[in-house]
Amino acid sequence: MIRVALPHHLRTLAHVGKEVEIQVDGTVTLASVLDALEIQYPVLRGTIRDHGTHQRRPFIRFFACGQDLSQQPPDTPLPDAIVTGAEPFRIVGAMAGG
Amino acid sequence: MSGVRVLVGTHKGAFILTSTEKRKRWKISGPYFAGWEIYHVNGSPVDPNRLYASQTSGWFGQVIQRSNDGGQTWEAPGGEPEKMPDGMPRGQSNKFVYEGEVGTHQWYDGTQHPWEFKRVWQLKPSLTDPDTVYAGVEDAALFRSTDGGQTWHEFPGLRKAKGHLWQPGAGGMCLHTILLDPHNPDRIFVAISAAGAFRTDDGGQTWRPINNGLKSPYELPDSVAEVGHCVHNLAMHPSRPDVLFMQKHWDVMRSDNCGDVWHEVSGNLPTDFGFPIAVHAHEPDTIYVVPIKSDSEHYPPDGQLRVYRSRTGGNEWEALTKGLPQSDCYVNVLRSALAVDSLDSCGIYFGTTGGQVYASADSGDSWTAIARDLPAVLSVEVQTLP
């Protein structure tokens, strides 16, 4: 199982705890993790990436094993530690504002 | 015993204020959706326990919430997964996609800019069906859901009403007002900043601008242009839907023919700038505005918070001050933050950017703060409960 850590507001929206576990079939990539997450929690559609283009929303960041993968292509494979569940894939609401 | 439920949207969540028909003691529930901007909460006229809320965030986008118990519990329609026979997920919520070619509108610098969905400003439940609800959105367009807020479809004909000439106001290019004609189900009025007012007479298929008579010499190169006016709010009395009232950026306006022609009724107002406008529940010619100093200050003149009432359908206005702060008050009252109840003695309610919600149980003669320290209020709606 893949562990996904969500930001506070998305946890309350999806009525889940700090992390959720999702099943990903095939290669574990940025896109396949987000696809699986949205299948399990449709309420999160549009909150992390655009409904139509699937582009990451501007103030959302993706981290895996201390690496910022936010700018990587959707088919980027995730590290083994994410695939095995040793580490969570982190979706973060970027600090922004004023 | 009947009662009143006040639905308050704020910058940091929604609140629900309830009272008996006496409107003396108020219970405040919330915050709901804490930390999110709640642009609008509104209830179905045919099922008062069916509420809709627009929950939005610069980080996480747009979420539609629905309640079936008067706001005690909420769900995002379509937010739960549905298992389909083919294994593909069906769950869908919060999806607002413009129909057909997206097209462009005028940008601040005069260039053309593609339509981009940002948020829902107004939710207007149908007058006859609790599962049907209209949504006015930014960038300006009108959507409708007929399945309780789960799926949404645009009325693209609206953007064909010279949409390429519409432009964002300071608050964005938003469709902020929707009026449904109770006598004619095919007629809908909407208002857009900064494009103007529009009307459909065929259930939303085709639309036309209804801005004849508006004058915007400070905002438009052509002061009487067919579109481009910064209309802030519209109001009608349900018994007389041919008569419309408008708070424009500057000027309070009235039309007696469904918006075909407007004439100014600002009369003796201290300033004719403002955001909201509302009509008394039982007196179709009694209207309310909150004059605001502008162009840049956006607080009450002289630091005195005054609602103005006209009992003559405009032109002759009286200041309503009893119970409202008359010194050092520098809040604003936004376009969707003024509403009325329909009890025998009509109640008037408004919220401020300072987090106060004021109520009057006597048509505006006297006021009481029924909430004082909420986040900045974006919208106020009122339900009169049986």
Interface residues (C-beta under 8 A of the other chain):
Chain A: P7 H8 H9 L10 T12 L13 A14 E38 I39 Q40 Y41 P42 V43 R45 G46 T47 I48 H51 G52 R57 F59 I60 G93 A94 A96 G97
Chain B: A34 G35 W36 S57 G58 W59 F60 G61 Q62 V63 A76 G78 G79 E80 P81 E82 P89 G91 Q92 S93 N94 K95 F96 V97
